[in-house]
Amino acid sequence: MTRLSASHADERQHDRAAILLAGGAGTRFRGPGHKLLATVNAPTTATVIEHALTHAREADIGPVIVVTGALPEPIAPELIGDDVIICQNELWAQGQITSVQAGIEIARALGCTRVVVGLGDQPFVSPDAWRLVANDPSPIAVATYNGQRGNPVALADETWPLLPTTGDEGARSLIRARPDLVSEVSCPGSPADIDTTEDLHRWQNN
């Protein structure tokens, strides 16, 4: 399912890892390139995926596993340090959950018992949101923004076998099926994603 496409210099075992999903084709985006490579101010100017990666790294919850797919190399090499692992999901076209599973495969190999999953097209999710969700002890912790559920989502290892293996829902079907495992965590920041050129222009003009 997976192929490591960047060296992993940090061979230590970790309890937790962040998984940043960057595998989709972004077909709703009608810009000149892939949406993850579009620039946006959040607050500094960088690409969508670079903002998302920076915030995940600043949370300092563990290594950040970036799962790529349709776009094999979305991140500039100089941004890839010992705390970032690039994982190519060869099954990305079979749905988002395959990228979640690919990230979990790497996390398991690192000895992790908890992962925090976020989206590469959400550049405004704050480091605090990543950190708050990671620190919640529930088997499944879901970030909320003004009472609405969003990302990131933390998953303890006991929930990993319960995840689907195909489809575009990620962990949402498990969250619906097992509300007894779920805790909501109020977070700062914004879960807004960049799906269309209109989304991009809205944030570029703010």
Helices and strands as residue ranges (DSSP letters): E 2-4, E 16-22, G 35-37, E 39-41, E 45-47, H 48-58, E 64-68, G 77-79, E 84-89, G 92-94, H 96-109, E 114-119, H 127-135, E 140-145, E 148-156, G 157-162, H 172-177, G 179-181, E 182-186, H 197-204
